[in-house]
């Protein structure tokens, strides 16, 4: 069905009981993408409806080298979910009506680059999975408001976040390369006799115990490896870096109070995951075993 069909459906259910939204389930063709309505919530207070936007690669334009191996693919998908989330803040009006009416959201993650179902990239298409609170007044459909979301805001989100020409290409390539370097190094720690690696210049302190973002670099002492544990590695993208190699076996970390022992250990604990550029822990890598 095309957008005209979607418009007719939504106009026909204006003011009807909320369950009339179930008629929306299906696929709708837009000029650059296909919108899939997979699940429709039962009422405006329930978990939001689940949708997908799928863009053919011929339109999206992502080079195959950006997802040529699992590390790069996961990083690209992560980047697109974050880009879609940022676009939501720019283009979505937000709450309009009862309960979750008008809300649009996506699982865009935190400081770590993880494989999630929020975005999918392959040779055929790019796809994001997101949630929409279909709008209502009380438990009556606001069909025209829903039309503005699905036929107005969602196409703007797609144009702004799922087309290569709309994105920061340097930032995207840095995101992909950073993840690939971390996976590459993690896979080689065992052969190097190391349990973990902490790059010189890393920013390990976080904003707080409940805020995983880095402290502002201005007031932070960056990590510097002790000479006897210094190791150099040649990364595929970043090139040669130096840092502390934590050897296999028992390692004792000592020091005075508030000297960073727990901060270092916490960073190495999280080093089993890849981190986004600018996190400060992109060069902190730990074996998964």
Backbone bond lengths (Angstrom), bond angles and torsions (degrees), N, CA, C in turn:
res aa  C-N    CA-C-N  psi(-1)  N-CA   C-N-CA  omega(-1)  CA-C   N-CA-C  phi
1 X - - - 1.464 - - 1.526 109.44 -
2 X 1.324 117.17 145.25 1.458 120.51 -179.55 1.529 110.77 -94.92
3 X 1.333 115.27 -177.28 1.466 119.89 -177.07 1.520 112.16 -65.60
4 X 1.324 116.87 -29.88 1.469 118.95 177.57 1.528 110.25 -64.30
5 X 1.330 116.04 -38.35 1.457 119.78 177.24 1.512 111.76 -66.02
6 X 1.335 116.16 -39.44 1.463 120.28 176.26 1.521 110.69 -61.54
7 X 1.325 115.92 -43.59 1.464 119.84 178.95 1.530 111.35 -60.72
8 X 1.306 116.94 -43.36 1.468 119.81 179.76 1.529 111.29 -62.53
9 X 1.313 116.16 -41.92 1.466 119.49 179.25 1.523 111.13 -60.86
10 X 1.323 115.92 -47.54 1.462 119.60 -175.28 1.523 111.56 -69.14
11 X 1.313 117.24 -37.47 1.461 119.16 177.78 1.528 111.11 -67.16
12 X 1.332 116.38 -31.49 1.466 119.44 -177.78 1.524 112.86 -74.08
13 X 1.349 117.45 -22.04 1.468 118.99 -178.35 1.523 112.18 -102.60
14 X 1.311 117.62 4.64 1.470 120.80 176.95 1.531 109.21 -53.30
15 X 1.343 115.56 124.84 1.456 121.47 176.54 1.515 115.48 80.81
16 X 1.312 118.25 -3.37 1.468 120.41 179.71 1.532 110.26 -83.41
17 X 1.329 116.60 171.42 1.457 121.13 177.92 1.518 111.41 -60.09
18 X 1.335 116.22 151.79 1.458 121.50 -170.27 1.525 113.17 -58.78
19 X 1.304 117.97 -31.94 1.469 120.09 -177.88 1.528 112.49 -64.71
20 X 1.329 117.09 -13.15 1.469 119.44 176.71 1.526 111.64 -63.86
21 X 1.342 116.73 -21.86 1.465 120.23 177.66 1.535 111.89 -61.60
22 X 1.329 117.65 -18.94 1.466 119.46 -179.40 1.525 112.03 -61.40
23 X 1.316 116.51 -19.61 1.468 120.28 177.00 1.528 112.35 -63.98
24 X 1.324 116.66 -17.09 1.467 120.29 -175.63 1.522 113.15 -76.05
25 X 1.320 118.10 -17.19 1.458 118.94 -176.96 1.530 110.85 -57.06
26 X 1.342 113.89 130.77 1.459 119.19 -177.72 1.516 111.23 143.96
27 X 1.331 117.21 -166.90 1.464 123.39 -177.63 1.520 110.08 -118.64
28 X 1.352 115.14 143.56 1.467 121.76 -177.19 1.522 108.76 -132.68
29 X 1.315 116.16 128.36 1.460 121.85 -177.18 1.521 110.73 -89.21
30 X 1.345 114.75 124.27 1.459 122.60 173.03 1.524 107.63 -110.26
31 X 1.328 118.44 167.86 1.470 119.64 -177.22 1.524 114.69 -54.93
32 X 1.343 118.27 -37.82 1.462 120.21 -175.81 1.529 113.96 -115.41
33 X 1.306 118.59 -5.19 1.463 119.88 -176.65 1.522 110.42 -157.59
34 X 1.320 114.69 170.23 1.464 121.73 174.38 1.519 108.65 -115.54
35 X 1.312 115.83 130.10 1.460 121.69 178.27 1.525 108.82 -98.91
36 X 1.326 116.14 125.39 1.461 122.02 178.22 1.528 109.10 -110.66
37 X 1.309 116.74 124.20 1.465 121.66 173.55 1.526 106.22 -100.77
38 X 1.331 116.11 104.28 1.467 120.98 -172.39 1.524 113.10 -91.19
39 X 1.311 116.55 -34.88 1.466 120.66 -176.87 1.521 108.61 -144.61
40 X 1.323 116.27 134.89 1.464 121.55 178.66 1.524 108.48 -114.54
41 X 1.304 116.03 125.81 1.462 121.93 -178.93 1.530 111.21 -60.70
42 X 1.335 116.17 155.83 1.455 120.12 -177.27 1.507 114.99 -80.61
43 X 1.342 116.65 -27.50 1.466 120.94 177.09 1.520 107.97 -157.33
44 X 1.347 118.60 168.03 1.468 120.55 -173.06 1.522 114.42 -67.48
45 X 1.337 118.05 -12.42 1.462 120.81 179.68 1.527 111.86 -96.60
46 X 1.307 117.45 -8.38 1.469 121.72 -178.23 1.531 110.70 -79.59
47 X 1.344 115.08 173.49 1.466 119.39 175.03 1.523 109.18 -55.41
48 X 1.346 117.84 135.54 1.473 121.09 -174.42 1.523 113.42 -58.96
49 X 1.315 114.52 161.90 1.463 121.98 178.67 1.528 110.34 -68.02
50 X 1.332 116.43 150.24 1.463 121.63 -177.15 1.525 110.45 -106.86
51 X 1.337 115.10 127.13 1.460 121.69 -176.80 1.520 110.47 -129.69
52 X 1.335 115.61 162.03 1.461 122.66 173.33 1.524 108.97 -133.45
53 X 1.322 115.37 142.98 1.462 121.07 171.38 1.522 107.29 -118.25
54 X 1.331 117.09 120.18 1.467 122.03 -176.61 1.522 109.82 -116.00
55 X 1.336 115.11 123.63 1.462 121.98 -179.02 1.526 108.95 -113.03
56 X 1.327 119.55 125.15 1.470 120.47 176.61 1.530 110.49 -61.42
57 X 1.336 116.88 144.23 1.463 119.62 179.73 1.523 111.65 -59.69
58 X 1.310 117.90 -29.42 1.463 120.11 177.49 1.518 111.06 -59.33
59 X 1.323 116.79 -29.01 1.466 122.07 178.25 1.523 111.11 -94.05
60 X 1.334 116.86 -39.64 1.468 120.47 -176.75 1.523 111.30 -69.34
61 X 1.327 117.60 -44.01 1.459 121.53 172.07 1.511 116.77 81.41
62 X 1.328 118.93 25.11 1.467 120.04 -179.00 1.524 110.47 -83.64
63 X 1.335 115.77 126.10 1.460 121.54 -179.80 1.525 110.12 -63.61
64 X 1.322 116.02 143.85 1.462 120.74 -177.83 1.522 112.14 -61.08
65 X 1.333 117.99 -29.30 1.462 119.08 -178.53 1.525 112.17 -67.58
66 X 1.334 117.83 -17.62 1.463 120.75 178.32 1.522 112.26 -73.64
67 X 1.341 117.23 -16.37 1.467 119.73 177.40 1.529 110.37 -138.40
68 X 1.336 115.59 39.80 1.462 121.50 -173.36 1.526 114.00 -79.01
69 X 1.326 118.44 -11.25 1.465 121.94 175.07 1.528 107.96 -146.42
70 X 1.331 118.42 168.48 1.470 119.46 -176.04 1.520 114.10 -57.46
71 X 1.328 118.46 -38.92 1.466 120.71 179.44 1.522 111.25 -60.13
72 X 1.312 116.07 -47.27 1.455 120.59 -178.62 1.531 111.39 -68.42
73 X 1.314 116.44 -40.59 1.472 118.92 -179.47 1.531 111.27 -62.55
74 X 1.325 117.04 -47.69 1.468 120.15 179.60 1.523 110.52 -60.72
75 X 1.337 116.95 -41.29 1.463 120.11 -179.79 1.524 111.63 -66.20
76 X 1.335 116.82 -40.14 1.464 119.65 178.01 1.523 110.58 -64.58
77 X 1.319 117.37 -44.91 1.464 120.50 178.34 1.523 110.81 -61.19
78 X 1.325 116.31 -40.78 1.462 120.95 177.45 1.527 110.72 -61.12
79 X 1.327 115.91 -44.51 1.470 120.42 -179.19 1.524 111.05 -62.44
80 X 1.323 117.03 -41.49 1.464 120.25 -177.93 1.525 111.43 -67.67
81 X 1.331 117.44 -38.37 1.464 119.68 176.59 1.524 110.38 -62.72
82 X 1.327 116.98 -39.93 1.467 120.66 177.98 1.531 110.81 -67.49
83 X 1.334 116.45 -39.97 1.464 119.88 179.02 1.523 110.79 -64.32
84 X 1.327 116.94 -40.10 1.465 121.08 178.21 1.527 109.99 -64.24
85 X 1.318 116.81 -40.91 1.464 120.99 179.16 1.526 111.09 -63.21
86 X 1.329 116.79 -42.50 1.470 119.97 177.57 1.524 111.05 -64.46
87 X 1.332 116.34 -37.52 1.465 119.83 178.54 1.525 111.16 -64.66
88 X 1.326 117.23 -32.51 1.468 120.62 177.46 1.525 110.42 -58.44
89 X 1.331 116.77 -42.49 1.469 119.42 -178.94 1.525 111.66 -65.88
90 X 1.338 117.34 -24.72 1.462 120.59 -178.54 1.526 112.99 -88.78
91 X 1.316 117.83 -31.37 1.468 119.98 -167.63 1.529 116.01 -117.25
92 X 1.309 118.00 -14.11 1.467 119.99 -175.12 1.524 110.43 -99.46
93 X 1.313 115.63 127.59 1.469 120.89 -178.44 1.517 111.83 -66.67
94 X 1.332 116.94 -30.98 1.454 120.12 177.81 1.512 112.78 97.45
95 X 1.313 114.74 -154.17 1.459 121.30 -172.69 1.525 111.48 -56.93
96 X 1.312 115.47 131.34 1.462 121.62 177.35 1.529 108.03 -151.08
97 X 1.299 116.64 93.96 1.454 120.45 -179.65 1.511 112.14 119.85
98 X 1.313 115.62 -154.12 1.457 123.45 -172.32 1.526 111.99 -88.50
99 X 1.333 116.53 145.26 1.461 120.81 174.61 1.516 113.06 62.07
100 X 1.326 116.05 -125.41 1.469 121.36 -178.20 1.529 112.05 -92.66
101 X 1.316 117.13 16.57 1.468 121.82 -177.10 1.524 112.15 -53.36
102 X 1.318 116.96 125.63 1.457 122.03 173.59 1.504 115.94 88.97
103 X 1.334 118.02 -7.95 1.461 119.74 -178.93 1.527 110.60 -76.63
104 X 1.322 116.10 139.27 1.466 122.61 175.22 1.520 107.12 -128.35
105 X 1.320 117.68 128.54 1.466 118.94 179.34 1.520 111.17 -149.46
106 X 1.335 113.96 162.28 1.460 122.06 179.80 1.518 107.78 -144.83
107 X 1.314 117.03 150.01 1.462 121.90 176.24 1.527 108.03 -78.05
108 X 1.338 115.47 97.75 1.466 119.84 -174.95 1.523 112.94 -102.88
109 X 1.331 118.54 -1.96 1.455 120.51 174.47 1.510 114.12 81.38
110 X 1.340 114.86 -178.98 1.457 122.70 179.96 1.515 110.65 -117.39
111 X 1.329 116.38 -125.04 1.464 121.14 -176.71 1.524 112.50 -83.43
112 X 1.310 116.97 -11.47 1.460 120.61 -175.79 1.530 111.92 -103.91
113 X 1.309 115.22 146.02 1.465 121.82 176.86 1.524 107.35 -94.50
114 X 1.326 115.81 106.98 1.456 120.86 -175.54 1.524 110.34 -124.47
115 X 1.316 115.54 153.09 1.463 119.62 174.23 1.523 108.64 -75.07
116 X 1.321 115.90 122.16 1.461 121.37 -179.87 1.525 108.38 -133.25
117 X 1.327 115.28 172.08 1.466 119.91 179.05 1.521 111.87 -93.71
118 X 1.337 118.11 4.48 1.463 120.81 -175.87 1.520 112.54 -68.84
119 X 1.331 117.48 -26.35 1.470 120.49 -179.30 1.523 109.39 -142.42
120 X 1.315 115.66 148.55 1.467 122.20 178.93 1.525 108.00 -135.72
121 X 1.329 116.01 132.88 1.466 121.19 176.68 1.523 108.59 -129.76
122 X 1.315 116.60 131.36 1.462 121.54 172.24 1.527 108.65 -148.60
123 X 1.309 117.06 -172.58 1.460 120.46 -176.12 1.524 112.56 -67.92
124 X 1.327 117.62 -23.01 1.465 121.10 -176.43 1.522 113.62 -91.11
125 X 1.327 117.06 -37.97 1.466 118.57 -172.35 1.524 112.42 -158.14
126 X 1.330 114.06 167.60 1.466 124.17 170.03 1.523 106.37 -117.58
127 X 1.322 116.36 136.14 1.467 119.16 -176.68 1.518 110.63 -140.84
128 X 1.334 116.81 139.92 1.460 121.49 170.80 1.522 108.85 -120.64
129 X 1.332 115.51 145.99 1.457 122.72 177.19 1.522 107.08 -113.63
130 X 1.305 116.63 126.94 1.462 120.41 -174.54 1.523 110.10 -144.97
131 X 1.314 115.60 172.98 1.464 121.26 -176.76 1.519 110.03 -118.98
132 X 1.322 115.62 144.25 1.467 122.30 178.52 1.529 108.41 -133.93
133 X 1.317 115.50 129.60 1.458 120.18 171.84 1.522 108.98 -84.98
134 X 1.323 117.24 102.34 1.468 119.90 -178.23 1.528 109.09 -64.47
135 X 1.327 117.46 129.09 1.471 121.11 -167.84 1.525 114.11 -74.83
136 X 1.334 113.95 147.83 1.466 120.72 179.05 1.519 109.40 -151.14
137 X 1.311 114.21 155.89 1.465 120.69 168.44 1.516 105.54 -111.50
138 X 1.339 116.00 112.10 1.448 118.61 -167.93 1.520 107.84 67.21
139 X 1.322 116.83 -120.08 1.468 120.90 173.77 1.526 110.93 -120.45
140 X 1.323 115.22 32.48 1.462 122.34 177.01 1.522 109.76 -108.91
141 X 1.314 115.91 135.05 1.468 121.12 -177.77 1.524 111.85 -62.69
142 X 1.316 115.45 136.19 1.467 121.81 168.14 1.528 106.46 -104.22
143 X 1.316 115.97 78.03 1.457 121.52 -173.66 1.511 113.78 -60.37
144 X 1.321 117.09 -39.06 1.471 119.52 -178.28 1.530 110.90 -70.11
145 X 1.338 116.85 -36.00 1.467 119.23 175.28 1.529 109.98 -66.17
146 X 1.324 116.64 -39.64 1.467 119.97 177.31 1.525 110.83 -62.61
147 X 1.326 116.99 -36.58 1.459 120.69 177.99 1.520 110.59 -63.68
148 X 1.322 117.02 -40.36 1.469 120.10 178.06 1.524 110.65 -62.07
149 X 1.336 117.15 -38.53 1.465 120.01 178.51 1.527 111.01 -68.38
150 X 1.326 116.49 -53.98 1.465 121.05 -170.64 1.518 113.65 -76.53
151 X 1.322 117.55 -34.08 1.469 120.27 -177.51 1.522 112.57 -105.38
152 X 1.330 117.18 -7.92 1.456 120.79 -179.99 1.516 112.27 -113.91
153 X 1.328 116.29 -61.46 1.462 120.08 -175.33 1.527 112.74 -73.23
154 X 1.328 118.00 -44.23 1.467 119.87 -177.52 1.533 112.03 -60.93
155 X 1.334 120.88 -45.22 1.469 118.81 175.52 1.525 113.36 -58.61
156 X 1.332 117.32 -35.07 1.467 119.20 177.33 1.528 110.56 -68.11
157 X 1.328 117.21 -36.81 1.463 120.50 176.66 1.524 110.60 -62.40
158 X 1.314 116.30 -44.09 1.467 121.02 179.86 1.525 110.55 -62.90
159 X 1.316 116.82 -48.23 1.467 120.67 -179.02 1.524 111.63 -60.50
160 X 1.331 116.84 -33.66 1.460 121.69 -173.19 1.521 113.15 -86.64
161 X 1.341 118.17 -17.17 1.464 118.29 -170.62 1.527 115.64 -133.75
162 X 1.313 119.20 -15.00 1.465 120.19 -174.46 1.519 113.92 -115.79
163 X 1.316 117.11 6.27 1.461 121.89 176.53 1.524 108.01 -112.72
164 X 1.319 116.92 127.79 1.462 120.30 -176.21 1.517 111.53 -55.26
165 X 1.318 116.90 -38.02 1.463 119.85 -176.80 1.528 112.67 -65.25
166 X 1.327 117.95 -16.62 1.462 121.28 -178.87 1.524 112.86 -94.46
167 X 1.321 117.54 -7.25 1.459 121.32 -171.96 1.524 112.25 -102.43
168 X 1.326 114.98 163.46 1.455 122.54 173.19 1.533 107.39 -76.86
169 X 1.315 117.06 99.92 1.466 119.97 -173.39 1.522 111.94 -64.93
170 X 1.331 117.26 -38.81 1.465 119.43 178.64 1.525 110.32 -64.21
171 X 1.323 116.71 -43.35 1.458 120.25 178.57 1.512 112.05 -63.88
172 X 1.326 116.46 -38.87 1.458 121.10 178.43 1.521 110.89 -64.25
173 X 1.313 116.85 -47.07 1.468 119.92 -178.73 1.529 111.13 -66.23
174 X 1.329 117.20 -35.22 1.465 119.86 176.39 1.529 110.51 -64.53
175 X 1.320 116.37 -41.08 1.465 121.47 179.33 1.531 110.11 -59.94
176 X 1.321 116.25 -47.22 1.463 121.67 -178.94 1.530 110.83 -66.23
177 X 1.334 116.62 -45.23 1.460 120.58 -177.67 1.526 111.54 -66.17
178 X 1.326 116.84 -38.30 1.462 120.98 -179.99 1.521 110.94 -62.42
179 X 1.323 116.83 -44.07 1.464 120.34 178.53 1.527 111.10 -65.50
180 X 1.322 116.36 -41.73 1.464 119.84 -179.01 1.522 111.05 -62.69
181 X 1.331 117.16 -41.85 1.464 120.70 178.11 1.526 111.22 -60.33
182 X 1.327 117.06 -42.26 1.465 120.31 -178.78 1.526 111.13 -65.23
183 X 1.318 117.10 -44.63 1.467 119.92 178.58 1.525 111.39 -64.80
184 X 1.323 116.28 -40.49 1.468 120.75 -179.91 1.522 110.23 -60.69
185 X 1.337 116.97 -48.11 1.463 120.48 -178.61 1.531 110.94 -66.65
186 X 1.314 117.08 -41.17 1.475 120.13 -179.42 1.531 110.94 -60.23
187 X 1.318 116.15 -36.54 1.467 119.92 -178.47 1.524 112.43 -72.56
188 X 1.327 117.96 -12.57 1.463 121.52 -176.37 1.526 113.54 -111.45
189 X 1.304 118.04 -2.61 1.463 120.26 -178.33 1.526 111.56 -60.55
190 X 1.326 117.26 -41.78 1.469 119.72 -177.62 1.523 111.07 -61.21
191 X 1.322 117.31 -44.13 1.466 120.16 -179.74 1.523 111.81 -67.01
192 X 1.339 116.92 -21.00 1.461 121.86 177.44 1.520 111.91 -89.64
193 X 1.335 116.97 -2.47 1.457 120.42 -178.73 1.512 113.34 73.90
194 X 1.329 116.53 24.73 1.462 121.09 -176.45 1.520 111.26 -115.34
195 X 1.330 114.69 149.12 1.462 121.12 172.92 1.514 111.16 -94.72
196 X 1.340 116.31 -28.10 1.468 120.45 -178.20 1.517 109.15 -158.90
197 X 1.331 114.62 163.95 1.466 122.08 177.48 1.520 108.03 -139.32
198 X 1.342 116.09 134.51 1.469 121.49 178.40 1.522 107.58 -125.77
199 X 1.307 117.15 113.93 1.456 121.44 -174.39 1.526 111.16 -71.96
200 X 1.315 115.81 145.62 1.467 120.10 173.33 1.529 109.69 -62.77
201 X 1.330 116.06 138.29 1.457 120.77 -179.72 1.510 114.09 92.65
202 X 1.329 117.49 -2.39 1.465 120.32 179.95 1.525 110.94 -64.28
203 X 1.330 115.61 146.32 1.467 122.23 173.96 1.524 106.76 -104.64
204 X 1.329 116.27 107.17 1.461 120.84 -174.11 1.528 114.33 -93.35
205 X 1.340 120.40 -35.20 1.478 119.45 -177.23 1.524 111.88 -66.24
206 X 1.341 115.31 145.72 1.463 122.74 178.26 1.523 110.37 -105.97
207 X 1.328 115.62 166.50 1.459 120.91 -179.98 1.523 111.14 -57.67
208 X 1.331 116.77 -43.30 1.464 121.67 178.60 1.518 108.08 -166.94
209 X 1.329 115.65 -179.71 1.448 119.93 178.88 1.512 113.59 -67.29
210 X 1.329 117.20 -18.45 1.468 120.68 179.79 1.526 112.03 -115.90
211 X 1.326 117.14 6.12 1.464 122.12 178.89 1.519 107.91 -127.54
212 X 1.320 116.99 108.90 1.462 122.65 -172.11 1.521 113.67 -82.71
213 X 1.320 117.82 1.67 1.462 120.13 178.47 1.527 110.32 -73.74
214 X 1.349 117.79 155.07 1.467 120.10 -177.84 1.517 112.15 -72.55
215 X 1.328 114.78 152.50 1.455 119.11 170.20 1.522 109.42 -65.25
216 X 1.327 115.92 154.48 1.460 120.08 178.73 1.522 109.77 -58.67
217 X 1.350 117.87 130.06 1.463 120.42 -176.24 1.523 114.12 -56.81
218 X 1.343 117.78 -24.68 1.454 120.54 -175.71 1.510 114.44 -59.23
219 X 1.327 117.45 -35.59 1.462 120.16 -176.51 1.509 113.82 -109.66
220 X 1.321 117.86 18.33 1.461 121.43 -173.62 1.524 110.47 -111.41
221 X 1.330 115.60 139.10 1.461 120.69 171.03 1.524 107.63 -88.10
222 X 1.308 115.90 116.28 1.467 119.84 -178.76 1.529 110.84 -72.12
223 X 1.298 115.14 153.10 1.462 120.56 -177.05 1.526 110.82 -67.56
224 X 1.338 114.23 140.31 1.466 120.61 175.26 1.521 107.92 -136.85
225 X 1.302 116.93 126.97 1.460 120.47 -174.10 1.523 111.60 -76.31
226 X 1.342 116.72 143.43 1.469 119.98 172.83 1.524 109.69 -67.76
227 X 1.307 116.25 143.80 1.458 120.89 -173.14 1.507 114.73 -54.74
228 X 1.346 116.87 -40.43 1.459 119.29 -175.23 1.530 113.46 -70.60
229 X 1.340 117.10 -15.77 1.462 120.77 178.73 1.532 112.25 -109.92
230 X 1.320 116.38 8.58 1.456 120.39 -177.80 1.529 112.57 -66.67
231 X 1.332 115.35 134.94 1.466 122.07 179.85 1.524 108.25 -137.65
232 X 1.324 116.90 140.84 1.461 121.26 173.99 1.525 109.44 -110.66
233 X 1.342 114.88 138.64 1.467 119.72 177.49 1.525 108.65 -134.59
234 X 1.322 115.27 150.81 1.462 122.16 178.45 1.524 108.29 -105.23
235 X 1.335 117.16 107.41 1.458 121.61 -178.20 1.529 110.73 -86.85
236 X 1.323 118.57 152.07 1.470 121.31 -176.82 1.521 114.24 -59.88
237 X 1.328 117.37 -34.88 1.463 120.76 -175.07 1.524 113.09 -112.38
238 X 1.299 116.77 -46.49 1.465 120.68 -176.55 1.514 112.23 -76.36
239 X 1.327 116.85 -24.24 1.452 120.31 -178.28 1.518 111.84 90.59
240 X 1.338 116.41 -153.20 1.462 120.90 -174.17 1.525 110.75 -78.00
241 X 1.327 114.93 130.09 1.464 121.49 176.71 1.520 108.55 -133.73
242 X 1.325 114.15 157.68 1.466 120.31 178.16 1.517 108.90 -120.92
243 X 1.310 115.82 147.15 1.455 119.66 177.76 1.506 110.99 -169.55
244 X 1.318 115.10 -168.52 1.462 121.45 -179.79 1.522 110.02 -94.20
245 X 1.310 115.95 124.52 1.450 120.74 173.45 1.517 109.47 -96.35
246 X 1.306 116.92 118.32 1.466 121.20 178.60 1.523 107.69 -87.30
247 X 1.334 118.29 114.42 1.466 119.91 -174.24 1.527 112.46 -70.38
248 X 1.325 115.25 157.06 1.460 119.83 173.56 1.524 109.51 -60.80
249 X 1.325 115.75 153.28 1.452 119.69 179.28 1.513 111.79 101.89
250 X 1.310 116.21 -159.14 1.462 122.40 -175.98 1.523 110.15 -89.38
251 X 1.312 116.68 123.74 1.469 122.52 176.74 1.519 108.31 -122.56
252 X 1.317 117.42 127.94 1.461 122.92 -179.41 1.521 109.28 -99.97
253 X 1.326 116.77 125.96 1.464 122.59 177.69 1.519 107.67 -106.09
254 X 1.330 117.66 118.52 1.464 121.44 -177.17 1.521 109.79 -125.27
255 X 1.337 115.56 159.66 1.456 120.75 178.65 1.514 110.64 160.88
256 X 1.311 116.41 169.66 1.451 121.57 -179.80 1.518 112.18 -71.67
257 X 1.320 114.82 174.76 1.454 120.27 178.72 1.518 111.92 -64.04
258 X 1.326 116.38 139.92 1.467 123.25 178.04 1.528 112.60 59.73
259 X 1.326 115.71 34.02 1.464 120.84 177.45 1.526 112.42 -100.36
260 X 1.333 117.62 2.28 1.453 119.89 173.39 1.515 116.14 102.40
261 X 1.331 117.52 10.42 1.474 119.25 -178.71 1.530 111.21 -62.01
262 X 1.321 116.24 -51.89 1.470 119.88 -179.26 1.525 111.18 -65.49
263 X 1.331 116.42 -34.52 1.464 120.31 179.11 1.525 110.64 -63.36
264 X 1.334 116.03 -42.85 1.463 120.57 177.74 1.525 110.96 -64.39
265 X 1.323 116.84 -45.98 1.461 120.41 -178.32 1.525 111.31 -64.26
266 X 1.330 116.26 -39.55 1.464 119.87 178.75 1.525 110.53 -63.83
267 X 1.333 116.50 -41.50 1.468 120.19 179.22 1.528 110.65 -62.71
268 X 1.324 116.81 -41.55 1.465 119.31 179.21 1.529 111.06 -69.56
269 X 1.318 116.60 -33.40 1.471 119.93 175.56 1.523 111.21 -59.64
270 X 1.342 116.04 -42.07 1.467 120.49 -179.71 1.523 112.26 -82.16
271 X 1.330 116.71 -3.96 1.458 120.58 -178.44 1.515 114.61 -70.17
272 X 1.325 117.46 -4.36 1.469 119.40 173.79 1.525 110.77 -75.09
273 X 1.335 116.58 -11.24 1.467 121.96 178.46 1.526 109.74 -111.15
274 X 1.324 116.63 151.43 1.458 121.47 172.25 1.519 109.72 -78.24
275 X 1.331 115.85 148.73 1.463 121.16 -179.63 1.528 110.62 -121.95
276 X 1.314 114.69 153.82 1.462 121.36 -175.28 1.522 110.63 -72.57
277 X 1.329 118.48 154.46 1.460 121.06 173.89 1.528 110.62 -56.61
278 X 1.327 115.77 137.20 1.454 120.36 -179.50 1.507 114.35 90.38
279 X 1.330 117.66 -6.47 1.463 120.62 179.64 1.520 111.67 -70.91
280 X 1.329 117.53 -28.60 1.455 121.17 -176.91 1.511 113.12 97.42
281 X 1.334 116.86 -19.36 1.474 120.97 -179.14 1.524 112.01 -111.56
282 X 1.347 117.03 18.38 1.463 119.85 -179.94 1.527 111.78 -60.77
283 X 1.336 116.80 -25.37 1.455 120.96 -179.74 1.514 113.14 -103.75
284 X 1.328 117.06 18.19 1.468 121.62 175.50 1.523 107.20 -105.96
285 X 1.318 116.03 108.93 1.468 121.11 -171.77 1.527 109.10 -128.19
286 X 1.321 115.75 132.33 1.465 122.01 -177.65 1.522 109.77 -128.53
287 X 1.310 116.20 143.66 1.462 120.45 176.36 1.522 111.09 -63.64
288 X 1.313 116.03 144.82 1.464 120.34 -177.62 1.524 112.91 -74.39
289 X 1.340 117.25 -18.65 1.467 119.79 -178.76 1.521 112.10 -91.92
